[in-house]
Amino acid sequence: MRIEKDGLFVRFGLWRVATTFDNVAGVAVTGAYAFVRTAGPAHLSMADKGLTFATNGDRGVCIRFRTPVAGIEPTGVLRHPSLTVTVADCDGLARVLSQTT
C-alpha cells in the first residue's frame, strides 16, 4: 500500500486499487475476520460487492468510497464501494485516511 500526495494505491498480488483522497468517504478499523475471508486471494463480498485484501484475521481497515472503484477484475466493469485491507498499523492508516476526508 502506498499513500502519496495525490491518492491511495493498494496492491495485493495481481489485484490493484487506486483512488484519489477526495473519493474516500470514510474509514473504520474492523475485525476479527473468519478464516475464509482472509485465506488465499482477494475476496469479493456477494452482499455489497466490497473487496477484501487480507493476510490475517485479526484487524483491518475498511475504506468506503464515494464512487466505487475497480479492483477484482481487469476490465473495471465490476466496481467496489469499499476495500478492507489488513496492515501492520490499522490505527495509523485509519488516522491518516480520516484526515483526508
Backbone as JSON Lines, residues from 0, in Angstrom:
{"i":0,"aa":"M","n":[0.85,-1.16,0.0],"ca":[0.0,0.0,0.0],"c":[0.9,1.22,0.0]}
{"i":1,"aa":"R","n":[0.52,2.19,-0.84],"ca":[1.23,3.47,-0.87],"c":[0.23,4.59,-0.68]}
{"i":2,"aa":"I","n":[0.61,5.53,0.15],"ca":[-0.17,6.75,0.29],"c":[0.72,7.86,-0.23]}
{"i":3,"aa":"E","n":[0.27,8.49,-1.29],"ca":[1.02,9.57,-1.91],"c":[0.2,10.85,-1.84]}
{"i":4,"aa":"K","n":[0.77,11.94,-2.28],"ca":[0.06,13.21,-2.16],"c":[-1.22,13.26,-2.98]}
{"i":5,"aa":"D","n":[-1.29,12.48,-4.06],"ca":[-2.47,12.52,-4.92],"c":[-3.43,11.36,-4.72]}
{"i":6,"aa":"G","n":[-3.12,10.43,-3.81],"ca":[-4.08,9.36,-3.61],"c":[-3.53,8.13,-2.93]}
{"i":7,"aa":"L","n":[-4.36,7.11,-2.95],"ca":[-4.12,5.84,-2.29],"c":[-3.94,4.78,-3.37]}
{"i":8,"aa":"F","n":[-2.89,3.97,-3.22],"ca":[-2.59,2.92,-4.18],"c":[-2.35,1.62,-3.42]}
{"i":9,"aa":"V","n":[-3.17,0.61,-3.71],"ca":[-3.09,-0.65,-2.98],"c":[-2.88,-1.79,-3.96]}
{"i":10,"aa":"R","n":[-1.92,-2.65,-3.65],"ca":[-1.65,-3.82,-4.48],"c":[-1.69,-5.06,-3.59]}
{"i":11,"aa":"F","n":[-2.38,-6.1,-4.08],"ca":[-2.48,-7.37,-3.37],"c":[-2.33,-8.46,-4.42]}
{"i":12,"aa":"G","n":[-1.12,-8.98,-4.59],"ca":[-0.87,-9.95,-5.65],"c":[-1.15,-9.33,-7.01]}
{"i":13,"aa":"L","n":[-2.04,-9.93,-7.76],"ca":[-2.39,-9.43,-9.09],"c":[-3.39,-8.28,-9.08]}
{"i":14,"aa":"W","n":[-4.0,-8.02,-7.93],"ca":[-5.09,-7.05,-7.84],"c":[-4.59,-5.69,-7.4]}
{"i":15,"aa":"R","n":[-5.21,-4.64,-7.94],"ca":[-4.83,-3.27,-7.61],"c":[-6.05,-2.38,-7.46]}
{"i":16,"aa":"V","n":[-5.95,-1.45,-6.53],"ca":[-6.97,-0.42,-6.35],"c":[-6.24,0.91,-6.24]}
{"i":17,"aa":"A","n":[-6.71,1.88,-6.96],"ca":[-6.15,3.23,-6.88],"c":[-7.31,4.22,-6.87]}
{"i":18,"aa":"T","n":[-7.17,5.25,-6.02],"ca":[-8.2,6.28,-5.97],"c":[-7.6,7.55,-5.37]}
{"i":19,"aa":"T","n":[-8.26,8.64,-5.61],"ca":[-7.84,9.91,-5.02],"c":[-8.41,10.03,-3.62]}
{"i":20,"aa":"F","n":[-7.82,10.89,-2.81],"ca":[-8.29,11.06,-1.44],"c":[-9.7,11.63,-1.37]}
{"i":21,"aa":"D","n":[-10.08,12.45,-2.35],"ca":[-11.43,13.01,-2.3],"c":[-12.51,11.96,-2.55]}
{"i":22,"aa":"N","n":[-12.11,10.76,-2.96],"ca":[-13.07,9.67,-3.15],"c":[-13.25,8.84,-1.87]}
{"i":23,"aa":"V","n":[-12.44,9.07,-0.86],"ca":[-12.56,8.34,0.4],"c":[-13.69,8.97,1.22]}
{"i":24,"aa":"A","n":[-14.75,8.2,1.43],"ca":[-15.92,8.7,2.16],"c":[-15.81,8.47,3.66]}
{"i":25,"aa":"G","n":[-15.07,7.43,4.06],"ca":[-14.92,7.13,5.47],"c":[-14.05,5.92,5.69]}
{"i":26,"aa":"V","n":[-13.58,5.76,6.92],"ca":[-12.74,4.62,7.28],"c":[-13.16,4.09,8.65]}
{"i":27,"aa":"A","n":[-12.94,2.8,8.86],"ca":[-13.23,2.19,10.16],"c":[-12.28,1.02,10.38]}
{"i":28,"aa":"V","n":[-11.74,0.92,11.58],"ca":[-10.95,-0.25,11.95],"c":[-11.94,-1.36,12.27]}
{"i":29,"aa":"T","n":[-11.74,-2.53,11.68],"ca":[-12.67,-3.65,11.83],"c":[-11.91,-4.94,12.16]}
{"i":30,"aa":"G","n":[-12.64,-5.99,12.46],"ca":[-12.05,-7.29,12.74],"c":[-12.81,-7.89,13.89]}
{"i":31,"aa":"A","n":[-12.61,-9.05,14.25],"ca":[-11.84,-10.13,13.65],"c":[-12.62,-10.73,12.46]}
{"i":32,"aa":"Y","n":[-11.87,-11.4,11.61],"ca":[-12.46,-11.95,10.39],"c":[-12.39,-13.47,10.41]}
{"i":33,"aa":"A","n":[-13.36,-14.1,9.77],"ca":[-13.37,-15.55,9.61],"c":[-12.23,-15.97,8.68]}
{"i":34,"aa":"F","n":[-11.7,-17.15,8.89],"ca":[-10.6,-17.66,8.08],"c":[-10.91,-17.61,6.58]}
{"i":35,"aa":"V","n":[-12.13,-17.94,6.21],"ca":[-12.5,-17.97,4.79],"c":[-12.44,-16.58,4.16]}
{"i":36,"aa":"R","n":[-12.48,-15.52,4.96],"ca":[-12.4,-14.15,4.44],"c":[-10.96,-13.69,4.22]}
{"i":37,"aa":"T","n":[-10.0,-14.44,4.79],"ca":[-8.61,-14.0,4.71],"c":[-7.69,-14.98,4.01]}
{"i":38,"aa":"A","n":[-8.11,-16.2,3.82],"ca":[-7.25,-17.2,3.18],"c":[-7.27,-17.03,1.67]}
{"i":39,"aa":"G","n":[-6.08,-17.05,1.08],"ca":[-5.99,-17.03,-0.37],"c":[-6.04,-15.64,-0.98]}
{"i":40,"aa":"P","n":[-6.63,-15.56,-2.17],"ca":[-6.6,-14.31,-2.95],"c":[-7.58,-13.25,-2.43]}
{"i":41,"aa":"A","n":[-7.71,-12.2,-3.19],"ca":[-8.68,-11.15,-2.88],"c":[-10.08,-11.76,-2.8]}
{"i":42,"aa":"H","n":[-10.91,-11.18,-1.95],"ca":[-12.27,-11.68,-1.75],"c":[-13.29,-10.62,-2.11]}
{"i":43,"aa":"L","n":[-14.33,-11.05,-2.8],"ca":[-15.44,-10.18,-3.19],"c":[-16.65,-10.52,-2.33]}
{"i":44,"aa":"S","n":[-17.24,-9.51,-1.7],"ca":[-18.46,-9.72,-0.92],"c":[-19.64,-9.83,-1.86]}
{"i":45,"aa":"M","n":[-20.36,-10.91,-1.75],"ca":[-21.55,-11.09,-2.58],"c":[-22.69,-10.2,-2.09]}
{"i":46,"aa":"A","n":[-22.62,-9.76,-0.84],"ca":[-23.68,-8.92,-0.27],"c":[-23.63,-7.5,-0.8]}
{"i":47,"aa":"D","n":[-22.43,-6.89,-0.83],"ca":[-22.35,-5.48,-1.23],"c":[-21.27,-5.17,-2.26]}
{"i":48,"aa":"K","n":[-20.6,-6.19,-2.79],"ca":[-19.53,-6.04,-3.78],"c":[-18.26,-5.41,-3.22]}
{"i":49,"aa":"G","n":[-18.16,-5.34,-1.87],"ca":[-16.93,-4.84,-1.25],"c":[-15.79,-5.8,-1.52]}
{"i":50,"aa":"L","n":[-14.58,-5.28,-1.5],"ca":[-13.38,-6.05,-1.81],"c":[-12.53,-6.16,-0.55]}
{"i":51,"aa":"T","n":[-11.91,-7.32,-0.33],"ca":[-11.04,-7.53,0.82],"c":[-9.68,-8.01,0.35]}
{"i":52,"aa":"F","n":[-8.63,-7.29,0.78],"ca":[-7.24,-7.7,0.6],"c":[-6.72,-7.99,2.01]}
{"i":53,"aa":"A","n":[-6.69,-9.26,2.41],"ca":[-6.34,-9.58,3.79],"c":[-5.32,-10.7,3.88]}
{"i":54,"aa":"T","n":[-4.44,-10.58,4.86],"ca":[-3.45,-11.61,5.13],"c":[-3.56,-12.16,6.54]}
{"i":55,"aa":"N","n":[-4.44,-11.57,7.36],"ca":[-4.64,-12.08,8.71],"c":[-6.08,-11.83,9.12]}
{"i":56,"aa":"G","n":[-6.51,-12.52,10.17],"ca":[-7.9,-12.4,10.61],"c":[-8.09,-11.51,11.82]}
{"i":57,"aa":"D","n":[-7.04,-10.82,12.23],"ca":[-7.11,-10.03,13.45],"c":[-7.84,-8.7,13.28]}
{"i":58,"aa":"R","n":[-7.24,-7.79,12.54],"ca":[-7.8,-6.44,12.37],"c":[-7.51,-5.95,10.96]}
{"i":59,"aa":"G","n":[-8.31,-5.0,10.53],"ca":[-8.09,-4.37,9.24],"c":[-8.74,-3.01,9.22]}
{"i":60,"aa":"V","n":[-8.64,-2.36,8.08],"ca":[-9.24,-1.05,7.88],"c":[-10.19,-1.14,6.7]}
{"i":61,"aa":"C","n":[-11.44,-0.78,6.93],"ca":[-12.43,-0.73,5.86],"c":[-12.48,0.7,5.34]}
{"i":62,"aa":"I","n":[-12.2,0.87,4.05],"ca":[-12.2,2.17,3.41],"c":[-13.42,2.24,2.51]}
{"i":63,"aa":"R","n":[-14.32,3.19,2.79],"ca":[-15.53,3.36,1.97],"c":[-15.29,4.47,0.95]}
{"i":64,"aa":"F","n":[-15.81,4.27,-0.26],"ca":[-15.6,5.21,-1.35],"c":[-16.88,5.94,-1.73]}
{"i":65,"aa":"R","n":[-16.74,7.17,-2.14],"ca":[-17.89,7.94,-2.65],"c":[-18.34,7.36,-3.99]}
{"i":66,"aa":"T","n":[-17.39,7.12,-4.85],"ca":[-17.64,6.49,-6.14],"c":[-16.92,5.15,-6.16]}
{"i":67,"aa":"P","n":[-17.63,4.05,-6.38],"ca":[-16.99,2.73,-6.37],"c":[-15.79,2.65,-7.3]}
{"i":68,"aa":"V","n":[-14.82,1.81,-6.93],"ca":[-13.55,1.69,-7.66],"c":[-13.41,0.31,-8.29]}
{"i":69,"aa":"A","n":[-12.58,0.24,-9.32],"ca":[-12.24,-1.04,-9.96],"c":[-11.25,-1.77,-9.07]}
{"i":70,"aa":"G","n":[-11.18,-3.12,-9.23],"ca":[-10.21,-3.83,-8.42],"c":[-10.07,-5.31,-8.66]}
{"i":71,"aa":"I","n":[-11.16,-6.06,-8.72],"ca":[-11.0,-7.51,-8.72],"c":[-10.93,-8.12,-10.13]}
{"i":72,"aa":"E","n":[-11.42,-7.41,-11.11],"ca":[-11.34,-7.95,-12.47],"c":[-10.73,-6.9,-13.39]}
{"i":73,"aa":"P","n":[-10.0,-7.32,-14.42],"ca":[-9.16,-6.41,-15.2],"c":[-9.89,-5.37,-16.06]}
{"i":74,"aa":"T","n":[-11.15,-5.58,-16.38],"ca":[-11.83,-4.63,-17.26],"c":[-12.36,-3.41,-16.51]}
{"i":75,"aa":"G","n":[-12.53,-3.52,-15.19],"ca":[-13.05,-2.41,-14.41],"c":[-14.55,-2.27,-14.45]}
{"i":76,"aa":"V","n":[-15.24,-3.23,-15.05],"ca":[-16.7,-3.17,-15.12],"c":[-17.31,-3.35,-13.72]}
{"i":77,"aa":"L","n":[-16.78,-4.3,-12.96],"ca":[-17.24,-4.52,-11.6],"c":[-16.56,-3.5,-10.68]}
{"i":78,"aa":"R","n":[-17.36,-2.72,-9.96],"ca":[-16.83,-1.66,-9.1],"c":[-17.17,-1.97,-7.64]}
{"i":79,"aa":"H","n":[-16.31,-1.49,-6.74],"ca":[-16.41,-1.81,-5.32],"c":[-16.66,-0.56,-4.49]}
{"i":80,"aa":"P","n":[-17.68,-0.59,-3.62],"ca":[-17.98,0.57,-2.78],"c":[-17.04,0.69,-1.58]}
{"i":81,"aa":"S","n":[-16.28,-0.39,-1.31],"ca":[-15.37,-0.37,-0.17],"c":[-14.23,-1.35,-0.4]}
{"i":82,"aa":"L","n":[-13.15,-1.13,0.35],"ca":[-12.0,-2.01,0.34],"c":[-11.55,-2.2,1.78]}
{"i":83,"aa":"T","n":[-11.41,-3.46,2.2],"ca":[-10.86,-3.76,3.51],"c":[-9.46,-4.3,3.33]}
{"i":84,"aa":"V","n":[-8.52,-3.71,4.06],"ca":[-7.12,-4.13,3.99],"c":[-6.61,-4.45,5.38]}
{"i":85,"aa":"T","n":[-5.74,-5.46,5.48],"ca":[-5.07,-5.73,6.74],"c":[-3.66,-5.17,6.61]}
{"i":86,"aa":"V","n":[-3.29,-4.34,7.56],"ca":[-1.98,-3.7,7.56],"c":[-1.39,-3.78,8.97]}
{"i":87,"aa":"A","n":[-0.11,-3.51,9.09],"ca":[0.56,-3.58,10.4],"c":[0.05,-2.53,11.37]}
{"i":88,"aa":"D","n":[-0.27,-1.34,10.87],"ca":[-0.72,-0.24,11.74],"c":[-2.11,0.22,11.32]}
{"i":89,"aa":"C","n":[-3.13,-0.52,11.74],"ca":[-4.51,-0.19,11.37],"c":[-4.92,1.18,11.89]}
{"i":90,"aa":"D","n":[-4.59,1.48,13.14],"ca":[-4.98,2.76,13.71],"c":[-4.31,3.92,12.99]}
{"i":91,"aa":"G","n":[-3.04,3.75,12.64],"ca":[-2.32,4.79,11.91],"c":[-2.89,5.04,10.53]}
{"i":92,"aa":"L","n":[-3.21,3.96,9.81],"ca":[-3.81,4.12,8.48],"c":[-5.16,4.8,8.58]}
{"i":93,"aa":"A","n":[-5.97,4.38,9.53],"ca":[-7.29,4.99,9.71],"c":[-7.16,6.47,10.03]}
{"i":94,"aa":"R","n":[-6.19,6.82,10.86],"ca":[-5.97,8.22,11.23],"c":[-5.57,9.06,10.01]}
{"i":95,"aa":"V","n":[-4.64,8.55,9.22],"ca":[-4.18,9.28,8.02],"c":[-5.32,9.45,7.04]}
{"i":96,"aa":"L","n":[-6.06,8.39,6.77],"ca":[-7.14,8.48,5.79],"c":[-8.29,9.34,6.31]}
{"i":97,"aa":"S","n":[-8.53,9.35,7.6],"ca":[-9.59,10.19,8.17],"c":[-9.26,11.67,7.99]}
{"i":98,"aa":"Q","n":[-8.0,12.01,7.98],"ca":[-7.57,13.39,7.8],"c":[-7.77,13.87,6.37]}
{"i":99,"aa":"T","n":[-7.93,12.92,5.44],"ca":[-8.09,13.29,4.03],"c":[-9.55,13.45,3.64]}
{"i":100,"aa":"T","n":[-10.47,12.98,4.5],"ca":[-11.9,13.04,4.13],"c":[-12.53,14.35,4.53]}
